[in-house]
Amino acid sequence: MTTGVLALNHVPHAVADPVRLGAHIFAGIWIVTASRAASLPVKLVGVPAGAWLFAYSFVSPFLPPTVLAPASILMMVWFALIAWQNGSQRRA
């Protein structure tokens, strides 16, 4: 959210991008931690997604932004798996 507000207020990328990448570090840690306690499919998708997101924050100055694309796809699959498992375990 912070990076969205920064972009709307025309804050230079030199300021907004480090904030975004810092958020990626914490998001990656959260995804890996949450995935390790989940089912095997969630773990198999979430751990690489979180690790990729986390690692990209440190190598982003040397790589193009398209390198982050696989992590985005994995995260969408991860969220879908969580939603599907949550809905399939609903109690009557």
WOHUMO-V28149 format. One record per backbone hydrogen bond with DSSP energy under -0.5 kcal/mol. NH is the residue of the N-H (numbers start at 1). CO is the residue of the C=O. If there is no record, write none. Layout:
NH	CO
NH	CO
This chain:
5	1
6	2
7	3
8	4
9	5
10	7
11	6
15	12
16	12
17	13
19	15
20	16
21	17
22	18
23	19
24	20
25	21
26	22
27	23
28	24
29	25
30	26
31	27
32	28
33	29
34	30
35	31
36	32
37	33
37	34
38	35
43	39
44	40
45	41
46	42
47	43
49	45
50	46
51	47
52	48
53	49
54	50
55	51
56	52
57	53
57	54
58	55
59	55
60	56
62	59
63	59
67	64
68	65
69	66
71	68
72	68
73	69
74	70
75	71
76	72
77	73
78	74
79	75
80	76
81	77
82	78
83	79
84	80
85	81
86	82
87	83
88	84
89	85
90	87
